[in-house]
Amino acid sequence: MVSYGKLVWTLADRQDKFLFIGGMTSSIICGLGLPSFVFLFGDIADSFEGFLPPDEILNRITNVAKLLTIIGLGVWVFSYFFFCMLQISSECIGAKTKVAYLKSIL
């Protein structure tokens, strides 16, 4: 019996390892982007406190909305990289595993 981790990393070449690590890094960045929405929604709620003029409230909410848009686009891009990099890496390692298995039984 061979462990799954040893099997995968034995058959992975440099490109597969790069894609795997890049995909995991992208998934971490994507995962960190989503909880930041909670803090930004809190900033929107804080904009309504006190006796601020309506223009100041609108200015604060506009700034937070711009940040929400930027973070949302970043999550969208990094989730695409996350999916693509891990998909390509898994297909390449899977093909190499199948070839190694067929060579061993023939």
Residue pairs with C-beta under 8 A, 6 or more apart in sequence:
7 97
8 93
8 97
9 17
11 93
11 96
11 97
11 100
12 20
12 89
12 92
12 93
12 96
15 92
16 89
16 92
16 93
19 85
19 86
19 88
19 89
19 92
20 85
20 86
20 89
22 81
22 85
23 81
23 82
23 83
23 84
23 85
23 86
23 89
24 86
26 78
26 79
26 81
26 82
26 85
27 78
27 79
27 82
27 86
29 74
29 78
30 75
30 78
30 79
30 82
33 71
33 72
33 74
33 75
33 78
34 75
36 71
37 68
37 71
40 64
40 67
40 68
40 71
43 60
43 64
44 60
44 61
44 64
47 57
47 60
47 61
47 64
48 57
52 60
